[in-house]
Amino acid sequence: MSIANVERIKSIENLDNLHTRVVDLNNLTFDGQYDFIISTVVLMFLRLKPSRADCQYATCTKPGGYKPDCGGDGYR
């Protein structure tokens, strides 16, 4: 799904509190805390170790928020 499709769906569904952006995940740093972080079928393509990306998810997800658990058996 392209970012244009996501933006179109956000507009149709009036999801004003949903923020999206396209970034280079190899150089990503999070600039806040989030209720929900999702990234599907991308961690395997990173040039860095996935544990660093997972660490970013863990430290930037608000207490009680949701983040993907990228264990060896998939997302839980």
Biopython code that builds the backbone (N, CA, C, O; Angstrom):
import numpy as np
from Bio.PDB.StructureBuilder import StructureBuilder

atoms = [
    (1, "MET", "N", (0.851, -1.168, 0.000)),
    (1, "MET", "CA", (0.000, 0.000, 0.000)),
    (1, "MET", "C", (0.899, 1.234, 0.000)),
    (1, "MET", "O", (1.816, 1.339, 0.815)),
    (2, "SER", "N", (0.640, 2.147, -0.896)),
    (2, "SER", "CA", (1.446, 3.359, -0.978)),
    (2, "SER", "C", (1.014, 4.366, 0.083)),
    (2, "SER", "O", (-0.087, 4.289, 0.627)),
    (3, "ILE", "N", (1.903, 5.305, 0.360)),
    (3, "ILE", "CA", (1.583, 6.350, 1.335)),
    (3, "ILE", "C", (0.392, 7.174, 0.851)),
    (3, "ILE", "O", (-0.395, 7.663, 1.662)),
    (4, "ALA", "N", (0.255, 7.331, -0.474)),
    (4, "ALA", "CA", (-0.888, 8.068, -1.021)),
    (4, "ALA", "C", (-2.197, 7.368, -0.673)),
    (4, "ALA", "O", (-3.184, 8.028, -0.348)),
    (5, "ASN", "N", (-2.215, 6.051, -0.738)),
    (5, "ASN", "CA", (-3.424, 5.301, -0.366)),
    (5, "ASN", "C", (-3.727, 5.440, 1.114)),
    (5, "ASN", "O", (-4.887, 5.586, 1.501)),
    (6, "VAL", "N", (-2.699, 5.396, 1.943)),
    (6, "VAL", "CA", (-2.896, 5.559, 3.385)),
    (6, "VAL", "C", (-3.465, 6.944, 3.677)),
    (6, "VAL", "O", (-4.394, 7.081, 4.472)),
    (7, "GLU", "N", (-2.910, 7.969, 3.037)),
    (7, "GLU", "CA", (-3.402, 9.333, 3.245)),
    (7, "GLU", "C", (-4.853, 9.469, 2.778)),
    (7, "GLU", "O", (-5.642, 10.161, 3.420)),
    (8, "ARG", "N", (-5.211, 8.823, 1.679)),
    (8, "ARG", "CA", (-6.586, 8.862, 1.173)),
    (8, "ARG", "C", (-7.541, 8.217, 2.183)),
    (8, "ARG", "O", (-8.607, 8.761, 2.473)),
    (9, "ILE", "N", (-7.154, 7.069, 2.709)),
    (9, "ILE", "CA", (-7.987, 6.381, 3.706)),
    (9, "ILE", "C", (-8.120, 7.229, 4.967)),
    (9, "ILE", "O", (-9.205, 7.318, 5.541)),
    (10, "LYS", "N", (-7.027, 7.852, 5.400)),
    (10, "LYS", "CA", (-7.087, 8.735, 6.573)),
    (10, "LYS", "C", (-8.114, 9.836, 6.362)),
    (10, "LYS", "O", (-8.884, 10.160, 7.267)),
    (11, "SER", "N", (-8.122, 10.410, 5.164)),
    (11, "SER", "CA", (-9.049, 11.492, 4.858)),
    (11, "SER", "C", (-10.494, 11.003, 4.846)),
    (11, "SER", "O", (-11.372, 11.637, 5.432)),
    (12, "ILE", "N", (-10.739, 9.887, 4.184)),
    (12, "ILE", "CA", (-12.090, 9.323, 4.104)),
    (12, "ILE", "C", (-12.628, 8.979, 5.488)),
    (12, "ILE", "O", (-13.797, 9.226, 5.784)),
    (13, "GLU", "N", (-11.779, 8.414, 6.327)),
    (13, "GLU", "CA", (-12.195, 7.951, 7.656)),
    (13, "GLU", "C", (-12.055, 9.018, 8.740)),
    (13, "GLU", "O", (-12.317, 8.744, 9.912)),
    (14, "ASN", "N", (-11.643, 10.238, 8.361)),
    (14, "ASN", "CA", (-11.449, 11.340, 9.313)),
    (14, "ASN", "C", (-10.515, 10.957, 10.456)),
    (14, "ASN", "O", (-10.817, 11.203, 11.624)),
    (15, "LEU", "N", (-9.399, 10.363, 10.115)),
    (15, "LEU", "CA", (-8.420, 9.937, 11.123)),
    (15, "LEU", "C", (-7.376, 11.037, 11.329)),
    (15, "LEU", "O", (-6.205, 10.868, 10.993)),
    (16, "ASP", "N", (-7.815, 12.152, 11.881)),
    (16, "ASP", "CA", (-6.938, 13.305, 12.063)),
    (16, "ASP", "C", (-5.828, 13.062, 13.076)),
    (16, "ASP", "O", (-4.810, 13.753, 13.050)),
    (17, "ASN", "N", (-6.007, 12.096, 13.964)),
    (17, "ASN", "CA", (-4.986, 11.832, 14.980)),
    (17, "ASN", "C", (-4.001, 10.742, 14.547)),
    (17, "ASN", "O", (-3.160, 10.321, 15.341)),
    (18, "LEU", "N", (-4.097, 10.286, 13.297)),
    (18, "LEU", "CA", (-3.168, 9.292, 12.760)),
    (18, "LEU", "C", (-2.117, 10.021, 11.938)),
    (18, "LEU", "O", (-2.440, 10.700, 10.964)),
    (19, "HIS", "N", (-0.865, 9.879, 12.333)),
    (19, "HIS", "CA", (0.229, 10.578, 11.658)),
    (19, "HIS", "C", (1.107, 9.568, 10.939)),
    (19, "HIS", "O", (1.541, 8.577, 11.526)),
    (20, "THR", "N", (1.362, 9.827, 9.672)),
    (20, "THR", "CA", (2.184, 8.929, 8.866)),
    (20, "THR", "C", (3.351, 9.702, 8.278)),
    (20, "THR", "O", (3.303, 10.921, 8.115)),
    (21, "ARG", "N", (4.408, 8.950, 7.964)),
    (21, "ARG", "CA", (5.539, 9.560, 7.270)),
    (21, "ARG", "C", (6.365, 8.468, 6.614)),
    (21, "ARG", "O", (6.357, 7.314, 7.044)),
    (22, "VAL", "N", (7.068, 8.849, 5.581)),
    (22, "VAL", "CA", (7.974, 7.943, 4.892)),
    (22, "VAL", "C", (9.382, 8.317, 5.321)),
    (22, "VAL", "O", (9.790, 9.471, 5.195)),
    (23, "VAL", "N", (10.126, 7.340, 5.830)),
    (23, "VAL", "CA", (11.476, 7.603, 6.326)),
    (23, "VAL", "C", (12.418, 6.480, 5.918)),
    (23, "VAL", "O", (11.982, 5.386, 5.561)),
    (24, "ASP", "N", (13.706, 6.762, 5.975)),
    (24, "ASP", "CA", (14.733, 5.739, 5.791)),
    (24, "ASP", "C", (14.931, 5.077, 7.151)),
    (24, "ASP", "O", (15.510, 5.675, 8.058)),
    (25, "LEU", "N", (14.455, 3.857, 7.290)),
    (25, "LEU", "CA", (14.517, 3.181, 8.585)),
    (25, "LEU", "C", (15.936, 2.880, 9.038)),
    (25, "LEU", "O", (16.168, 2.644, 10.224)),
    (26, "ASN", "N", (16.892, 2.884, 8.111)),
    (26, "ASN", "CA", (18.278, 2.663, 8.503)),
    (26, "ASN", "C", (18.832, 3.843, 9.292)),
    (26, "ASN", "O", (19.805, 3.698, 10.031)),
    (27, "ASN", "N", (18.213, 5.013, 9.137)),
    (27, "ASN", "CA", (18.682, 6.215, 9.827)),
    (27, "ASN", "C", (17.615, 6.816, 10.733)),
    (27, "ASN", "O", (17.726, 7.973, 11.140)),
    (28, "LEU", "N", (16.596, 6.050, 11.049)),
    (28, "LEU", "CA", (15.470, 6.563, 11.821)),
    (28, "LEU", "C", (15.824, 6.774, 13.284)),
    (28, "LEU", "O", (16.425, 5.914, 13.928)),
    (29, "THR", "N", (15.444, 7.918, 13.786)),
    (29, "THR", "CA", (15.439, 8.156, 15.227)),
    (29, "THR", "C", (14.044, 8.673, 15.564)),
    (29, "THR", "O", (13.504, 9.521, 14.854)),
    (30, "PHE", "N", (13.475, 8.173, 16.624)),
    (30, "PHE", "CA", (12.148, 8.600, 17.031)),
    (30, "PHE", "C", (12.261, 9.887, 17.826)),
    (30, "PHE", "O", (13.194, 10.064, 18.609)),
    (31, "ASP", "N", (11.305, 10.787, 17.620)),
    (31, "ASP", "CA", (11.364, 12.094, 18.266)),
    (31, "ASP", "C", (10.249, 12.302, 19.282)),
    (31, "ASP", "O", (9.878, 13.440, 19.570)),
    (32, "GLY", "N", (9.724, 11.241, 19.814)),
    (32, "GLY", "CA", (8.656, 11.371, 20.799)),
    (32, "GLY", "C", (8.236, 10.007, 21.292)),
    (32, "GLY", "O", (8.951, 9.021, 21.120)),
    (33, "GLN", "N", (7.067, 9.960, 21.908)),
    (33, "GLN", "CA", (6.500, 8.688, 22.342)),
    (33, "GLN", "C", (5.174, 8.490, 21.633)),
    (33, "GLN", "O", (4.448, 9.444, 21.354)),
    (34, "TYR", "N", (4.876, 7.243, 21.351)),
    (34, "TYR", "CA", (3.724, 6.915, 20.531)),
    (34, "TYR", "C", (2.879, 5.842, 21.198)),
    (34, "TYR", "O", (3.396, 5.006, 21.940)),
    (35, "ASP", "N", (1.570, 5.867, 20.931)),
    (35, "ASP", "CA", (0.657, 4.855, 21.457)),
    (35, "ASP", "C", (0.784, 3.548, 20.696)),
    (35, "ASP", "O", (0.597, 2.473, 21.265)),
    (36, "PHE", "N", (1.099, 3.637, 19.414)),
    (36, "PHE", "CA", (1.109, 2.449, 18.560)),
    (36, "PHE", "C", (2.133, 2.657, 17.453)),
    (36, "PHE", "O", (2.097, 3.662, 16.743)),
    (37, "ILE", "N", (3.034, 1.714, 17.311)),
    (37, "ILE", "CA", (4.024, 1.749, 16.234)),
    (37, "ILE", "C", (3.885, 0.447, 15.467)),
    (37, "ILE", "O", (3.895, -0.632, 16.058)),
    (38, "ILE", "N", (3.754, 0.547, 14.155)),
    (38, "ILE", "CA", (3.663, -0.670, 13.350)),
    (38, "ILE", "C", (4.570, -0.537, 12.132)),
    (38, "ILE", "O", (4.660, 0.515, 11.499)),
    (39, "SER", "N", (5.217, -1.615, 11.841)),
    (39, "SER", "CA", (6.090, -1.698, 10.677)),
    (39, "SER", "C", (6.033, -3.143, 10.217)),
    (39, "SER", "O", (6.466, -4.038, 10.942)),
    (40, "THR", "N", (5.511, -3.383, 9.037)),
    (40, "THR", "CA", (5.360, -4.759, 8.576)),
    (40, "THR", "C", (6.263, -5.039, 7.388)),
    (40, "THR", "O", (6.417, -4.203, 6.497)),
    (41, "VAL", "N", (6.846, -6.198, 7.384)),
    (41, "VAL", "CA", (7.671, -6.715, 6.295)),
    (41, "VAL", "C", (8.761, -5.725, 5.895)),
    (41, "VAL", "O", (9.004, -5.510, 4.707)),
    (42, "VAL", "N", (9.417, -5.119, 6.891)),
    (42, "VAL", "CA", (10.522, -4.221, 6.563)),
    (42, "VAL", "C", (11.788, -4.512, 7.355)),
    (42, "VAL", "O", (12.886, -4.271, 6.855)),
    (43, "LEU", "N", (11.669, -5.018, 8.562)),
    (43, "LEU", "CA", (12.849, -5.178, 9.407)),
    (43, "LEU", "C", (13.905, -6.066, 8.760)),
    (43, "LEU", "O", (15.098, -5.871, 8.993)),
    (44, "MET", "N", (13.489, -7.033, 7.957)),
    (44, "MET", "CA", (14.455, -7.932, 7.317)),
    (44, "MET", "C", (15.287, -7.226, 6.256)),
    (44, "MET", "O", (16.334, -7.738, 5.861)),
    (45, "PHE", "N", (14.845, -6.060, 5.784)),
    (45, "PHE", "CA", (15.557, -5.340, 4.737)),
    (45, "PHE", "C", (16.509, -4.278, 5.277)),
    (45, "PHE", "O", (17.222, -3.640, 4.503)),
    (46, "LEU", "N", (16.529, -4.084, 6.568)),
    (46, "LEU", "CA", (17.412, -3.075, 7.148)),
    (46, "LEU", "C", (18.862, -3.519, 7.076)),
    (46, "LEU", "O", (19.168, -4.704, 7.207)),
    (47, "ARG", "N", (19.745, -2.562, 6.867)),
    (47, "ARG", "CA", (21.175, -2.863, 6.844)),
    (47, "ARG", "C", (21.743, -2.933, 8.256)),
    (47, "ARG", "O", (22.857, -3.420, 8.449)),
    (48, "LEU", "N", (20.997, -2.456, 9.236)),
    (48, "LEU", "CA", (21.462, -2.517, 10.617)),
    (48, "LEU", "C", (20.869, -3.733, 11.295)),
    (48, "LEU", "O", (20.004, -4.406, 10.736)),
    (49, "LYS", "N", (21.323, -4.005, 12.470)),
    (49, "LYS", "CA", (20.806, -5.154, 13.210)),
    (49, "LYS", "C", (19.379, -4.858, 13.660)),
    (49, "LYS", "O", (19.121, -3.793, 14.221)),
    (50, "PRO", "N", (18.441, -5.790, 13.423)),
    (50, "PRO", "CA", (17.052, -5.556, 13.828)),
    (50, "PRO", "C", (16.891, -5.219, 15.304)),
    (50, "PRO", "O", (15.938, -4.533, 15.675)),
    (51, "SER", "N", (17.796, -5.683, 16.149)),
    (51, "SER", "CA", (17.653, -5.405, 17.578)),
    (51, "SER", "C", (17.714, -3.908, 17.856)),
    (51, "SER", "O", (17.081, -3.438, 18.802)),
    (52, "ARG", "N", (18.468, -3.139, 17.047)),
    (52, "ARG", "CA", (18.524, -1.686, 17.232)),
    (52, "ARG", "C", (17.171, -1.063, 16.908)),
    (52, "ARG", "O", (16.694, -0.191, 17.635)),
    (53, "ALA", "N", (16.553, -1.509, 15.817)),
    (53, "ALA", "CA", (15.235, -0.993, 15.456)),
    (53, "ALA", "C", (14.221, -1.360, 16.528)),
    (53, "ALA", "O", (13.393, -0.531, 16.908)),
    (54, "ASP", "N", (14.276, -2.591, 17.017)),
    (54, "ASP", "CA", (13.344, -3.022, 18.052)),
    (54, "ASP", "C", (13.547, -2.206, 19.318)),
    (54, "ASP", "O", (12.580, -1.885, 20.009)),
    (55, "CYS", "N", (14.781, -1.870, 19.628)),
    (55, "CYS", "CA", (15.078, -1.036, 20.793)),
    (55, "CYS", "C", (14.424, 0.327, 20.629)),
    (55, "CYS", "O", (13.862, 0.860, 21.586)),
    (56, "GLN", "N", (14.487, 0.904, 19.427)),
    (56, "GLN", "CA", (13.833, 2.184, 19.175)),
    (56, "GLN", "C", (12.326, 2.057, 19.401)),
    (56, "GLN", "O", (11.712, 2.927, 20.019)),
    (57, "TYR", "N", (11.729, 0.964, 18.896)),
    (57, "TYR", "CA", (10.300, 0.747, 19.116)),
    (57, "TYR", "C", (10.006, 0.699, 20.611)),
    (57, "TYR", "O", (9.064, 1.332, 21.088)),
    (58, "ALA", "N", (10.812, -0.051, 21.340)),
    (58, "ALA", "CA", (10.562, -0.259, 22.767)),
    (58, "ALA", "C", (10.661, 1.034, 23.554)),
    (58, "ALA", "O", (9.828, 1.286, 24.425)),
    (59, "THR", "N", (11.656, 1.856, 23.271)),
    (59, "THR", "CA", (11.858, 3.067, 24.059)),
    (59, "THR", "C", (10.916, 4.188, 23.674)),
    (59, "THR", "O", (10.732, 5.122, 24.455)),
    (60, "CYS", "N", (10.312, 4.130, 22.494)),
    (60, "CYS", "CA", (9.445, 5.214, 22.041)),
    (60, "CYS", "C", (7.968, 4.869, 22.067)),
    (60, "CYS", "O", (7.132, 5.669, 21.647)),
    (61, "THR", "N", (7.643, 3.684, 22.556)),
    (61, "THR", "CA", (6.242, 3.316, 22.719)),
    (61, "THR", "C", (5.829, 3.712, 24.133)),
    (61, "THR", "O", (6.484, 3.338, 25.106)),
    (62, "LYS", "N", (4.743, 4.467, 24.242)),
    (62, "LYS", "CA", (4.272, 4.920, 25.551)),
    (62, "LYS", "C", (3.974, 3.729, 26.454)),
    (62, "LYS", "O", (3.626, 2.657, 25.958)),
    (63, "PRO", "N", (4.103, 3.895, 27.774)),
    (63, "PRO", "CA", (3.708, 2.829, 28.688)),
    (63, "PRO", "C", (2.257, 2.427, 28.405)),
    (63, "PRO", "O", (1.368, 3.277, 28.343)),
    (64, "GLY", "N", (2.033, 1.140, 28.237)),
    (64, "GLY", "CA", (0.704, 0.647, 27.910)),
    (64, "GLY", "C", (0.392, 0.671, 26.424)),
    (64, "GLY", "O", (-0.666, 0.200, 26.006)),
    (65, "GLY", "N", (1.319, 1.224, 25.604)),
    (65, "GLY", "CA", (1.112, 1.270, 24.156)),
    (65, "GLY", "C", (1.445, -0.070, 23.525)),
    (65, "GLY", "O", (1.812, -1.016, 24.222)),
    (66, "TYR", "N", (1.321, -0.153, 22.218)),
    (66, "TYR", "CA", (1.539, -1.399, 21.497)),
    (66, "TYR", "C", (2.703, -1.256, 20.536)),
    (66, "TYR", "O", (2.861, -0.222, 19.887)),
    (67, "LYS", "N", (3.512, -2.294, 20.449)),
    (67, "LYS", "CA", (4.615, -2.335, 19.499)),
    (67, "LYS", "C", (4.713, -3.744, 18.961)),
    (67, "LYS", "O", (4.295, -4.692, 19.626)),
    (68, "PRO", "N", (5.266, -3.897, 17.752)),
    (68, "PRO", "CA", (5.413, -5.257, 17.229)),
    (68, "PRO", "C", (6.468, -6.017, 18.009)),
    (68, "PRO", "O", (7.499, -5.455, 18.378)),
    (69, "ASP", "N", (6.217, -7.286, 18.259)),
    (69, "ASP", "CA", (7.214, -8.166, 18.853)),
    (69, "ASP", "C", (7.725, -9.034, 17.722)),
    (69, "ASP", "O", (7.019, -9.925, 17.251)),
    (70, "CYS", "N", (8.925, -8.785, 17.293)),
    (70, "CYS", "CA", (9.472, -9.442, 16.108)),
    (70, "CYS", "C", (10.282, -10.660, 16.497)),
    (70, "CYS", "O", (11.470, -10.744, 16.185)),
    (71, "GLY", "N", (9.655, -11.596, 17.169)),
    (71, "GLY", "CA", (10.326, -12.824, 17.543)),
    (71, "GLY", "C", (10.557, -13.711, 16.337)),
    (71, "GLY", "O", (10.083, -13.407, 15.242)),
    (72, "GLY", "N", (11.270, -14.791, 16.521)),
    (72, "GLY", "CA", (11.587, -15.687, 15.430)),
    (72, "GLY", "C", (10.379, -16.335, 14.793)),
    (72, "GLY", "O", (10.462, -16.805, 13.658)),
    (73, "ASP", "N", (9.260, -16.373, 15.491)),
    (73, "ASP", "CA", (8.069, -17.004, 14.926)),
    (73, "ASP", "C", (7.066, -15.982, 14.407)),
    (73, "ASP", "O", (5.887, -16.296, 14.241)),
    (74, "GLY", "N", (7.527, -14.767, 14.151)),
    (74, "GLY", "CA", (6.661, -13.737, 13.582)),
    (74, "GLY", "C", (6.153, -12.774, 14.636)),
    (74, "GLY", "O", (6.601, -12.797, 15.782)),
    (75, "TYR", "N", (5.225, -11.936, 14.244)),
    (75, "TYR", "CA", (4.673, -10.935, 15.157)),
    (75, "TYR", "C", (3.719, -11.591, 16.132)),
    (75, "TYR", "O", (2.921, -12.449, 15.755)),
    (76, "ARG", "N", (3.806, -11.175, 17.409)),
    (76, "ARG", "CA", (2.908, -11.713, 18.432)),
    (76, "ARG", "C", (2.108, -10.563, 19.012)),
    (76, "ARG", "O", (1.279, -10.772, 19.898)),
]
sb = StructureBuilder()
sb.init_structure("model")
sb.init_model(0)
sb.init_chain("A")
sb.init_seg("    ")
for serial, (resi, resn, name, xyz) in enumerate(atoms, 1):
    if name == "N":
        sb.init_residue(resn, " ", resi, " ")
    sb.init_atom(name, np.array(xyz, "f"), 0.0, 1.0, " ", f" {name:<3s}", serial, name[0])
structure = sb.get_structure()
